[in-house]
Amino acid sequence: MIKVNALVKSFGPRTALASVNLHVEAGEFVTLVGPNGAGKTTLLRILATLTRPTEGSMRIAGLDPIKAGEEARRTIGFLSHRTLLYDDLTAEQNLRFYAWMYDLDDGSSRITDLLEQVGLAARRHDLVRTFSRGMQQRLAVARAVLHRPQVLFLDEPYTGLDPNAAQVLTSLLTELAGAGCTILLTTHNLERGLEVGRRIIVLAQGRIVYDVPRAEVDSATFPKMYQQLTA
């Protein structure tokens, strides 16, 4: 579902990604961890077609995003550090706008279901500017999965969520993965990353330095190993 070969991204003299190779099968749930500046956000932005690589190639759902951008973007859901919500619209109006953008036939029922799932049904008619950061994050997750993407990229999705909201998100992601959605998630929280992912990748200085199935990771020793890998 995701194929990345020899991907390089440079910003002037600084190399953010250095020949990254990554293959993710359909339905995999991958957690990508790494220190600040490792290149996690840059990689997700490239995969989400928001910026172009300096070198290398990639395929999303078999499509070349550079040549088939619009078609590729319809297969992608993306949650960045920005919620991409409109403060002067209600929660429901925000989702209706995106449903219209994606030309969804079942927009109304899909919106109702998602608002229930993220715990915002009672606030559907409230303006987004009245929401807490955590509530905005939950609504942004609903926005990202509204069109039932085949591939979901999540950049620090647990930011601003209290424990209850975090559990709601974990349940939603688990359900999506169970339905066959391919998920690539970044997080600074090693414990959370090990909890949700079924494959763990460590990115350091623009390179993948660790890539194993979750079942092979020892939760007790991983933090120390992580420190050594990213030193």
Contacts in CASP RR format, 6 or more apart in sequence:
PFRMAT RR
TARGET T0000
AUTHOR 0000-0000-0000
METHOD contacts of the structure
MODEL  1
MIKVNALVKSFGPRTALASVNLHVEAGEFVTLVGPNGAGKTTLLRILATL
TRPTEGSMRIAGLDPIKAGEEARRTIGFLSHRTLLYDDLTAEQNLRFYAW
MYDLDDGSSRITDLLEQVGLAARRHDLVRTFSRGMQQRLAVARAVLHRPQ
VLFLDEPYTGLDPNAAQVLTSLLTELAGAGCTILLTTHNLERGLEVGRRI
IVLAQGRIVYDVPRAEVDSATFPKMYQQLTA
1 24 0 8 1.000
1 25 0 8 1.000
1 26 0 8 1.000
1 27 0 8 1.000
1 28 0 8 1.000
1 60 0 8 1.000
1 61 0 8 1.000
1 62 0 8 1.000
1 150 0 8 1.000
1 151 0 8 1.000
1 182 0 8 1.000
2 22 0 8 1.000
2 23 0 8 1.000
2 24 0 8 1.000
2 47 0 8 1.000
2 58 0 8 1.000
2 59 0 8 1.000
2 60 0 8 1.000
2 151 0 8 1.000
2 182 0 8 1.000
2 184 0 8 1.000
3 22 0 8 1.000
3 23 0 8 1.000
3 24 0 8 1.000
3 58 0 8 1.000
3 59 0 8 1.000
3 62 0 8 1.000
4 20 0 8 1.000
4 21 0 8 1.000
4 22 0 8 1.000
4 23 0 8 1.000
4 47 0 8 1.000
4 57 0 8 1.000
4 58 0 8 1.000
5 21 0 8 1.000
5 56 0 8 1.000
5 57 0 8 1.000
5 58 0 8 1.000
6 19 0 8 1.000
6 20 0 8 1.000
6 21 0 8 1.000
6 55 0 8 1.000
6 56 0 8 1.000
6 57 0 8 1.000
7 17 0 8 1.000
7 19 0 8 1.000
7 20 0 8 1.000
7 21 0 8 1.000
7 22 0 8 1.000
7 43 0 8 1.000
7 46 0 8 1.000
7 53 0 8 1.000
7 55 0 8 1.000
7 56 0 8 1.000
7 57 0 8 1.000
7 58 0 8 1.000
8 15 0 8 1.000
8 17 0 8 1.000
8 18 0 8 1.000
8 19 0 8 1.000
8 20 0 8 1.000
8 53 0 8 1.000
8 54 0 8 1.000
8 55 0 8 1.000
8 56 0 8 1.000
9 15 0 8 1.000
9 16 0 8 1.000
9 17 0 8 1.000
9 42 0 8 1.000
9 43 0 8 1.000
9 46 0 8 1.000
9 51 0 8 1.000
9 53 0 8 1.000
9 54 0 8 1.000
10 16 0 8 1.000
10 54 0 8 1.000
15 206 0 8 1.000
16 37 0 8 1.000
16 39 0 8 1.000
16 42 0 8 1.000
16 206 0 8 1.000
17 39 0 8 1.000
17 42 0 8 1.000
17 43 0 8 1.000
17 46 0 8 1.000
17 53 0 8 1.000
17 206 0 8 1.000
18 205 0 8 1.000
18 206 0 8 1.000
18 207 0 8 1.000
19 207 0 8 1.000
20 43 0 8 1.000
20 203 0 8 1.000
20 206 0 8 1.000
20 207 0 8 1.000
20 208 0 8 1.000
21 208 0 8 1.000
22 201 0 8 1.000
22 208 0 8 1.000
24 30 0 8 1.000
24 182 0 8 1.000
24 184 0 8 1.000
24 199 0 8 1.000
25 182 0 8 1.000
26 150 0 8 1.000
26 180 0 8 1.000
26 182 0 8 1.000
27 177 0 8 1.000
27 178 0 8 1.000
27 180 0 8 1.000
27 181 0 8 1.000
27 182 0 8 1.000
27 183 0 8 1.000
28 182 0 8 1.000
28 183 0 8 1.000
28 198 0 8 1.000
28 199 0 8 1.000
29 173 0 8 1.000
29 177 0 8 1.000
29 182 0 8 1.000
29 183 0 8 1.000
29 185 0 8 1.000
29 196 0 8 1.000
29 197 0 8 1.000
29 198 0 8 1.000
29 199 0 8 1.000
30 183 0 8 1.000
30 184 0 8 1.000
30 185 0 8 1.000
30 197 0 8 1.000
30 198 0 8 1.000
30 199 0 8 1.000
30 200 0 8 1.000
30 201 0 8 1.000
31 185 0 8 1.000
31 186 0 8 1.000
31 187 0 8 1.000
31 193 0 8 1.000
31 194 0 8 1.000
31 196 0 8 1.000
31 197 0 8 1.000
31 199 0 8 1.000
31 200 0 8 1.000
31 201 0 8 1.000
31 214 0 8 1.000
32 40 0 8 1.000
32 43 0 8 1.000
32 184 0 8 1.000
32 185 0 8 1.000
32 186 0 8 1.000
32 187 0 8 1.000
32 201 0 8 1.000
32 202 0 8 1.000
32 203 0 8 1.000
33 40 0 8 1.000
33 186 0 8 1.000
33 187 0 8 1.000
33 188 0 8 1.000
33 190 0 8 1.000
33 193 0 8 1.000
33 200 0 8 1.000
33 201 0 8 1.000
33 202 0 8 1.000
33 203 0 8 1.000
33 226 0 8 1.000
34 40 0 8 1.000
34 186 0 8 1.000
34 188 0 8 1.000
34 202 0 8 1.000
34 203 0 8 1.000
34 204 0 8 1.000
34 226 0 8 1.000
34 230 0 8 1.000
35 204 0 8 1.000
35 230 0 8 1.000
36 188 0 8 1.000
38 203 0 8 1.000
38 204 0 8 1.000
38 205 0 8 1.000
38 206 0 8 1.000
38 230 0 8 1.000
39 203 0 8 1.000
39 206 0 8 1.000
40 155 0 8 1.000
40 186 0 8 1.000
40 203 0 8 1.000
41 80 0 8 1.000
41 81 0 8 1.000
41 155 0 8 1.000
41 186 0 8 1.000
42 51 0 8 1.000
43 203 0 8 1.000
44 78 0 8 1.000
44 80 0 8 1.000
44 153 0 8 1.000
44 155 0 8 1.000
44 184 0 8 1.000
44 186 0 8 1.000
45 51 0 8 1.000
45 80 0 8 1.000
46 52 0 8 1.000
46 53 0 8 1.000
46 58 0 8 1.000
47 58 0 8 1.000
47 60 0 8 1.000
47 65 0 8 1.000
47 76 0 8 1.000
47 153 0 8 1.000
47 184 0 8 1.000
48 76 0 8 1.000
48 77 0 8 1.000
48 78 0 8 1.000
48 80 0 8 1.000
48 153 0 8 1.000
49 60 0 8 1.000
49 65 0 8 1.000
49 69 0 8 1.000
49 72 0 8 1.000
49 73 0 8 1.000
49 76 0 8 1.000
50 78 0 8 1.000
50 80 0 8 1.000
52 66 0 8 1.000
57 64 0 8 1.000
58 64 0 8 1.000
58 65 0 8 1.000
60 72 0 8 1.000
60 75 0 8 1.000
60 76 0 8 1.000
60 151 0 8 1.000
61 72 0 8 1.000
61 75 0 8 1.000
61 150 0 8 1.000
61 151 0 8 1.000
63 69 0 8 1.000
63 71 0 8 1.000
63 72 0 8 1.000
63 75 0 8 1.000
64 72 0 8 1.000
65 72 0 8 1.000
65 73 0 8 1.000
74 102 0 8 1.000
74 147 0 8 1.000
74 149 0 8 1.000
75 149 0 8 1.000
75 150 0 8 1.000
75 151 0 8 1.000
76 149 0 8 1.000
76 150 0 8 1.000
76 151 0 8 1.000
76 152 0 8 1.000
76 153 0 8 1.000
77 144 0 8 1.000
77 145 0 8 1.000
77 147 0 8 1.000
77 149 0 8 1.000
77 151 0 8 1.000
77 152 0 8 1.000
77 153 0 8 1.000
78 144 0 8 1.000
78 152 0 8 1.000
78 153 0 8 1.000
78 154 0 8 1.000
78 155 0 8 1.000
79 140 0 8 1.000
79 141 0 8 1.000
79 143 0 8 1.000
79 144 0 8 1.000
79 152 0 8 1.000
79 153 0 8 1.000
79 154 0 8 1.000
79 155 0 8 1.000
79 157 0 8 1.000
80 155 0 8 1.000
81 155 0 8 1.000
81 156 0 8 1.000
81 159 0 8 1.000
83 136 0 8 1.000
83 137 0 8 1.000
83 139 0 8 1.000
83 140 0 8 1.000
83 143 0 8 1.000
84 140 0 8 1.000
84 143 0 8 1.000
85 94 0 8 1.000
85 128 0 8 1.000
85 136 0 8 1.000
85 139 0 8 1.000
85 140 0 8 1.000
85 143 0 8 1.000
86 93 0 8 1.000
86 94 0 8 1.000
86 97 0 8 1.000
86 128 0 8 1.000
87 127 0 8 1.000
87 128 0 8 1.000
87 129 0 8 1.000
88 127 0 8 1.000
88 128 0 8 1.000
88 129 0 8 1.000
89 97 0 8 1.000
89 127 0 8 1.000
89 128 0 8 1.000
90 124 0 8 1.000
90 125 0 8 1.000
90 126 0 8 1.000
90 127 0 8 1.000
90 128 0 8 1.000
91 115 0 8 1.000
91 120 0 8 1.000
91 123 0 8 1.000
91 124 0 8 1.000
91 125 0 8 1.000
91 126 0 8 1.000
91 128 0 8 1.000
91 131 0 8 1.000
91 139 0 8 1.000
92 111 0 8 1.000
92 115 0 8 1.000
92 124 0 8 1.000
92 125 0 8 1.000
94 128 0 8 1.000
94 139 0 8 1.000
94 143 0 8 1.000
95 111 0 8 1.000
95 114 0 8 1.000
95 115 0 8 1.000
95 139 0 8 1.000
95 142 0 8 1.000
95 143 0 8 1.000
95 146 0 8 1.000
96 107 0 8 1.000
96 111 0 8 1.000
98 143 0 8 1.000
98 146 0 8 1.000
98 147 0 8 1.000
99 107 0 8 1.000
99 110 0 8 1.000
99 111 0 8 1.000
99 146 0 8 1.000
99 147 0 8 1.000
102 146 0 8 1.000
102 147 0 8 1.000
104 110 0 8 1.000
104 146 0 8 1.000
104 147 0 8 1.000
107 146 0 8 1.000
110 146 0 8 1.000
111 146 0 8 1.000
112 121 0 8 1.000
114 142 0 8 1.000
114 145 0 8 1.000
114 146 0 8 1.000
115 121 0 8 1.000
115 124 0 8 1.000
115 142 0 8 1.000
117 142 0 8 1.000
117 168 0 8 1.000
117 172 0 8 1.000
118 138 0 8 1.000
118 139 0 8 1.000
118 141 0 8 1.000
118 142 0 8 1.000
118 168 0 8 1.000
118 169 0 8 1.000
118 172 0 8 1.000
119 138 0 8 1.000
119 168 0 8 1.000
120 135 0 8 1.000
120 138 0 8 1.000
120 139 0 8 1.000
120 142 0 8 1.000
123 131 0 8 1.000
123 135 0 8 1.000
128 136 0 8 1.000
128 139 0 8 1.000
131 139 0 8 1.000
133 159 0 8 1.000
133 160 0 8 1.000
134 160 0 8 1.000
134 161 0 8 1.000
134 162 0 8 1.000
134 165 0 8 1.000
137 157 0 8 1.000
137 159 0 8 1.000
137 160 0 8 1.000
137 161 0 8 1.000
137 165 0 8 1.000
138 161 0 8 1.000
138 165 0 8 1.000
138 168 0 8 1.000
138 169 0 8 1.000
141 154 0 8 1.000
141 157 0 8 1.000
141 169 0 8 1.000
141 172 0 8 1.000
144 152 0 8 1.000
144 154 0 8 1.000
145 152 0 8 1.000
145 172 0 8 1.000
145 176 0 8 1.000
145 181 0 8 1.000
148 181 0 8 1.000
149 181 0 8 1.000
150 181 0 8 1.000
150 182 0 8 1.000
151 181 0 8 1.000
151 182 0 8 1.000
151 183 0 8 1.000
151 184 0 8 1.000
152 176 0 8 1.000
152 181 0 8 1.000
152 182 0 8 1.000
152 183 0 8 1.000
152 184 0 8 1.000
153 184 0 8 1.000
153 185 0 8 1.000
154 173 0 8 1.000
154 183 0 8 1.000
154 184 0 8 1.000
154 185 0 8 1.000
154 186 0 8 1.000
155 186 0 8 1.000
156 186 0 8 1.000
156 187 0 8 1.000
156 188 0 8 1.000
157 169 0 8 1.000
157 173 0 8 1.000
157 185 0 8 1.000
157 187 0 8 1.000
158 166 0 8 1.000
158 169 0 8 1.000
158 187 0 8 1.000
158 189 0 8 1.000
158 192 0 8 1.000
161 169 0 8 1.000
166 192 0 8 1.000
170 195 0 8 1.000
170 196 0 8 1.000
173 183 0 8 1.000
173 185 0 8 1.000
173 196 0 8 1.000
174 196 0 8 1.000
176 183 0 8 1.000
177 183 0 8 1.000
177 198 0 8 1.000
185 193 0 8 1.000
185 196 0 8 1.000
185 197 0 8 1.000
187 193 0 8 1.000
190 222 0 8 1.000
190 223 0 8 1.000
190 226 0 8 1.000
191 219 0 8 1.000
193 200 0 8 1.000
194 200 0 8 1.000
194 214 0 8 1.000
194 217 0 8 1.000
194 219 0 8 1.000
194 222 0 8 1.000
197 214 0 8 1.000
198 213 0 8 1.000
198 214 0 8 1.000
199 211 0 8 1.000
199 212 0 8 1.000
199 213 0 8 1.000
199 214 0 8 1.000
200 210 0 8 1.000
200 211 0 8 1.000
200 212 0 8 1.000
200 213 0 8 1.000
200 214 0 8 1.000
200 217 0 8 1.000
200 222 0 8 1.000
201 208 0 8 1.000
201 210 0 8 1.000
201 211 0 8 1.000
202 208 0 8 1.000
202 209 0 8 1.000
202 210 0 8 1.000
202 211 0 8 1.000
202 226 0 8 1.000
202 229 0 8 1.000
202 230 0 8 1.000
203 209 0 8 1.000
204 229 0 8 1.000
204 230 0 8 1.000
209 229 0 8 1.000
209 230 0 8 1.000
210 225 0 8 1.000
210 226 0 8 1.000
210 229 0 8 1.000
END
